[in-house]
Amino acid sequence: MRSVLKKCGACGRYTLKDVCPACGHAAGNPMPPRYSPEDRYGAYRRKLKRAHELER
């Protein structure tokens, strides 16, 4: 059975709806992406993380 539970990206509350009833922001999947040793997008993700850290 697939989970229908969602988590708000802004306030962190869990809900069954697509929009958080508390703050009105979008709710998404609460699970992190599945780990894979053959990470095809790891280099891009690390590059984006470094660029984001330099902006601060």
Phi, psi and omega per residue, in radians:
M1 nan 2.336 -3.126
R2 -1.462 2.471 -3.133
S3 -1.343 2.410 3.095
V4 -1.877 0.033 -3.138
L5 -1.242 2.368 -3.137
K6 -2.235 2.745 -3.122
K7 -2.158 2.360 3.122
C8 -1.261 2.319 3.130
G9 -1.309 -0.386 -3.083
A10 -1.575 -0.927 -3.037
C11 -1.792 -0.242 3.085
G12 1.473 0.120 3.133
R13 -1.415 2.652 3.104
Y14 -1.669 2.527 -3.132
T15 -2.669 2.926 3.057
L16 -1.743 -0.081 -3.087
K17 -1.713 2.876 3.119
D18 -1.330 -0.405 3.137
V19 -2.084 2.353 -3.127
C20 -1.136 2.195 3.127
P21 -1.252 -0.342 -3.107
A22 -1.434 -0.795 -3.042
C23 -2.087 -0.248 3.091
G24 1.531 0.035 3.112
H25 -1.457 2.918 -3.128
A26 -1.233 2.468 3.082
A27 -1.868 2.473 -3.094
G28 -2.312 -2.980 -3.119
N29 -1.173 2.226 -3.117
P30 -1.403 -0.179 -3.075
M31 -1.502 2.468 3.044
P32 -1.262 2.816 3.113
P33 -1.107 2.629 -3.131
R34 -1.145 2.417 -3.137
Y35 -1.335 2.414 3.068
S36 -2.449 2.261 3.107
P37 -1.132 -0.499 3.079
E38 -1.618 1.204 -3.080
D39 -1.353 1.814 -3.073
R40 -1.224 -0.492 -3.044
Y41 -1.922 0.229 -3.106
G42 -1.078 -0.730 -3.139
A43 -1.109 -0.721 3.114
Y44 -1.148 -0.730 -3.128
R45 -1.127 -0.745 3.119
R46 -1.157 -0.679 3.105
K47 -1.106 -0.743 3.106
L48 -1.144 -0.686 3.128
K49 -1.126 -0.753 3.115
R50 -1.108 -0.724 3.127
A51 -1.128 -0.677 3.131
H52 -1.188 -0.653 3.126
E53 -1.209 -0.548 3.129
L54 -1.258 -0.452 3.125
E55 -1.199 -0.464 -3.084
R56 -1.296 nan nan
